Amino acid sequence: MSNPAADRPLRVAIIGAGPAGVYAADILTKAEREFEVSIDLFDRYPTPYGLIRYGVAPDHPRIKGIVKALHKVLDRGDIRFLGNVNYGQDITLADIRDMYDAVIFATGAIQDADLKIPGMELDGAYGAADFVSWYDGHPDVP
């Protein structure tokens, strides 16, 4: 891959700061190439790490520990995190095309699959994703 603007870094936007987005940014910064890369990591939430932060059950501390590895990537200082930015509302594809040379969409699924089991339609019946999101303090879950 060559840089279309050799006088400046290749600008990459990554939409989604969960594990996939952070690891994509990490790989891009570590790749051997003949040009510099500048990465902006966007997320609609105020904090990064997506599913690992908001969707892992409390009885899975080893999985939650992945946050430490993701934090090390962002703590290096070569990737800029921009939170509270909602793609499609605060920033559009047209905006990205104007400001960046490339974009990676690393968004995830945030709700349970519709289970066809008796009683799921009743008050007080919740799927695992709903419960864990509540337990982990997801910003969209009261």
Buried (B, 14 or more C-beta within 10 A) or exposed (E): EEBEEEEEBBBBBBBBBBBBBBBBBBEBBEEEEEEEBBBBBBBBBEEBBBBBBBBBBEEEEEEBEBBEEBEEBBEEEBBEBBEEBEBEEEBEEEEBEEEBBBBBBBBEEBEBEEEEEEEEEEEEEEBEBBEBBEBBEBEEBE
